[in-house]
Amino acid sequence: MTYIMQSLYGIKTKINKNSDNFLRRHPYLSYLLAFILMPIITLSLVLILTAIIMLPISFACGWL
């Protein structure tokens, strides 16, 4: 169990270090990602997951 936790911690620190380096090298791209792309991705995932859950229910209830 401790081996798994240590390996996950190592992966987490590696990802954090790489993302920090990317954000320092490309500041404008990071603003684009943070304020434009992430909200679009979040809203589209909510739409897709809601449709996946609700379409079978609506077919079963006869609403479509």
MARLUM-898265 format. One line per 8 residues: their letters; for each residue z, x, y of C-alpha. Coordinates in steps of 0.2 Angstrom, whole numbers, padded with zeros to 4 digits, m for minus. Example, Ala and Ser with C-alpha at 12.3 -4.5 7.8 and 13.67 -1.06 7.14 Angstrom:
! residues 2
as) 0039 0062 m0022 | 0036 0068 m0005
END
This chain:
! residues 64
mtyimqsl) 0000 0000 0000 | 0004 0014 0012 | m0012 0023 0008 | m0022 0007 0013 | m0012 0005 0029 | m0015 0024 0033 | m0034 0022 0030 | m0035 0006 0041
ygiktkin) m0025 0015 0055 | m0038 0030 0054 | m0053 0018 0055 | m0045 0009 0069 | m0042 0025 0079 | m0059 0031 0075 | m0067 0015 0082 | m0056 0015 0097
knsdnflr) m0061 0033 0101 | m0079 0030 0099 | m0079 0014 0109 | m0069 0023 0123 | m0082 0037 0123 | m0096 0024 0124 | m0088 0015 0139 | m0086 0031 0148
rhpylsyl) m0104 0036 0146 | m0112 0019 0149 | m0101 0009 0162 | m0114 m0003 0168 | m0119 m0007 0150 | m0100 m0011 0146 | m0100 m0023 0160 | m0115 m0032 0154
lafilmpi) m0107 m0033 0137 | m0090 m0039 0143 | m0096 m0052 0155 | m0113 m0058 0149 | m0116 m0055 0130 | m0098 m0058 0124 | m0096 m0075 0131 | m0114 m0080 0124
itlslvli) m0109 m0073 0107 | m0093 m0082 0107 | m0101 m0099 0112 | m0115 m0098 0100 | m0103 m0094 0086 | m0092 m0109 0090 | m0108 m0120 0090 | m0114 m0113 0073
ltaiimlp) m0097 m0114 0065 | m0094 m0132 0071 | m0111 m0137 0065 | m0108 m0130 0048 | m0092 m0139 0047 | m0097 m0156 0054 | m0114 m0158 0048 | m0109 m0161 0029
isfacgwl) m0095 m0173 0035 | m0107 m0183 0046 | m0119 m0184 0032 | m0105 m0190 0020 | m0099 m0203 0032 | m0117 m0209 0036 | m0117 m0205 0054 | m0134 m0196 0053
END
